[in-house]
Amino acid sequence: MLNIIRVLIDPLHPARVRNRYNAFGWRYNAAMSGNAGLERAFETLHAATTGAILDVGAGAGRHLSYYQSENAYHVLELSDTALMLFANRLEARDGQKPEVTLEQGDAQAWRGEPESYEGAMLAYTLSTMKRPWTAVENIAHTVRNGGAIVILDYIGQRDRRAPLWIIKRNAVYDPTRSLDTLIGDAPLALQHSEPIWPEPSLNYPPARLCLFTRH
Ligand SMILES: C[S@@+](CC[C@H](N)C(=O)[O-])C[C@H]1O[C@@H](n2cnc3c(N)ncnc32)[C@H](O)[C@@H]1O
């Protein structure tokens, strides 16, 4: 009963977020125009590390073409619809396919094998989490010492034109949330950061691409 009330009052409850992406997932790739820095994000991650890569909140896989066939990717995704669409897209990909494994889970509650990945990608994934720093700590725990993590998101941003319901659903639009707050106690050192400007037609604030090394 208490859990039902929690789900009802909290727009960032994982069950609510999962349902939203289950409903929206079908339209997600078509609704997003441009690659929103995803190509640049994967280029940055692959330049820093190769091998086993964890992709958190991969959605319906609009960035699948940036996966390299010589790497192995593990997708951790909350929405079952997104995972199904991702699998279909992977199936349809031409040429040599990378090795990809799919797992449904909430990155805020997930505990993977320590130091089992060379790198991790979190692209536009933290925005809808209540405790994004917990997810970042969990992910950092699974990346080997010296490995790389890329976060691409609207860090510390607040789009003042956005309606309140959007702001409530997107924790990262909170202007008080600095990069330090987002990282929490994760052992990450910032190596590089750059703004990513969206398509002008989207009228969004700039996102930020950050490359960290795990220490
Ligand atoms: C805005 S989409 C981004 C998808 C993809 N990374 C891209 O840029 O196209 C966010 C994705 O993160 C997933 N997600 C949200 N919260 C999550 C969580 N706690 N754990 C894992 N995935 C989550 C959603 O289901 C959704 O597919």
The ligand as a Gaussian input file, in Angstrom:
#p B3LYP/6-31G(d) Opt

LIG

0 1
 C       16.049000      10.095000     -22.653000
 S       16.231000       8.376000     -22.911000
 C       17.868000       8.291000     -23.588000
 C       18.084000       7.084000     -24.442000
 C       19.449000       7.023000     -25.155000
 N       20.553000       7.024000     -24.213000
 C       19.556000       8.161000     -26.144000
 O       20.273000       9.128000     -25.863000
 O       18.899000       8.079000     -27.174000
 C       16.500000       7.817000     -21.246000
 C       16.525000       6.315000     -21.118000
 O       17.009000       6.009000     -19.802000
 C       16.220000       4.963000     -19.267000
 N       16.251000       5.083000     -17.800000
 C       15.633000       6.021000     -17.046000
 N       15.860000       5.794000     -15.749000
 C       16.653000       4.681000     -15.693000
 C       17.199000       3.930000     -14.616000
 N       16.981000       4.288000     -13.358000
 N       17.975000       2.849000     -14.901000
 C       18.195000       2.475000     -16.197000
 N       17.673000       3.145000     -17.258000
 C       16.910000       4.231000     -17.006000
 C       14.825000       5.207000     -19.836000
 O       14.025000       4.027000     -19.800000
 C       15.135000       5.671000     -21.240000
 O       15.171000       4.618000     -22.153000

